[in-house]
């Protein structure tokens, strides 16, 4: 007898409810009818004995590996009882099967599942028994006929109807619950037909012996049933052990992949939360699309973790750059797809991971990279991955921008439907993403450890130096303001406060960068944050005291990567300040190997800063770093010696700028 495995954790599905409800109602009608028949016309003692033995055998049911399906030897006794006296006693005994009573005591089973398991098998055997009686098999079983051959065809029909209906009802419940194709699920149950044939054969032997020698003589057949059950139990037990071993290896394999993927994603300023969410979104979407092939599912599961492996070959300042990449930077970024696929090609995956990784930046209309694939040329796993990766990236905080709302992100995904993304994949994702999101938010036991890996990898190393040599060579025809800053860096002897130095620097930087709001951010080593110590310009009040985490927003990225950036979106720094500015120019300020802070200028106009302005500011940055670093050290010494300091402004240092 097969016991249905449909899940109790999933939300109610209308099709499943209708199917289960219909089976329960019909089964209860059959059981009630059988119970009435037993009361009004008691069956023979041998039929009752066989039905009782079936209940006992049900307590020894075994589980089929890979499916929540129970199989027992009880069918032998139930079929024999039905052959001898009709479906009455067998139906009631099935409803009281001890394995169902035992499972009822377990938590999380649910009344609906209990009722389905108690009614589907009796309903199936009832139908098979009626066919058996219609074809004349009952005549031999009761002694009305002496021809053994007259029972063969009816018994075969009983077996076929019983197995076909019971397995079909169970498969339909599983298919509706898991959204797997009915035929796919049903095929997995077909091997159980052997158990039904064996049970029917043993039941036939019971009937022959009991018909000719009485009920006690049937004890000679009982050992055959016991041997059959023990053999089945041994085989299924070994299969269960083998499956458990494979699952353990698979979990270990995926855990290793996940840990490595976390290290890779940390280089991109992304935590392990992102790759786990992408993985769960991808698997949920694949299921919603009706993908049931086990190898494809495993490939999507691994590719979701490893799709950005090639970013190991992309410089960090490009990966985390705020704003739009230059054409040269974008070409370098595009290399990560082939690099990642080539790296993973050296691993002998038992499922097609590499094609998904290589195609996850291909577009539906053929405008993607690296191969320009389109439509069905793109593997379904890559089409799924591109949608969910985009959605999760848009709804996550990144170093260079805040997270978008679900509605904003979904609007962008829909705008790309039919252009970048498969329309069917997008439509399905829109329909089910809220349901999947509920599962995505479930906590992961080892998430803290993975997050620590990400933080450790993404944190800058102590004493790290700038990746590029600063522009310190000053030409003879350099602007007066730049020469003034250089002179200041050479003569400051430690008497200026930070306010003095910043005010003087800003006075001349404002000539190079007119109509701008400027801010000097100082690096606080204790909190690893940037603090706006000095600001000038129209929106200075909104900037003073602003803090930025190292590596986040525009100025934080400049500090972490130690790279100058020009004409990036000012909103990347100011999105929470209610200040409307267009672009920004930001450069790191270094005092030797020490990070002093960041100078950032904001302008209202788009593309406000020229290449010449950017070059001049970048050339001045090392000298500004020395000026401000000296001022900060002077302030520190004053605090340590409790010396009062008076900001002199530009008065005492005005001589520095005379020619």
Beta strands, then each sheet from edge to edge (+ up, - down):
strand 1: 62-63
strand 2: 70-71
strand 3: 517-524
strand 4: 529-536
strand 5: 547-549
strand 6: 565-569
strand 7: 583-591
strand 8: 594-603
sheet 1: 1+ 2-
sheet 2: 5+ 4- 3+ 8- 7+ 6-
end
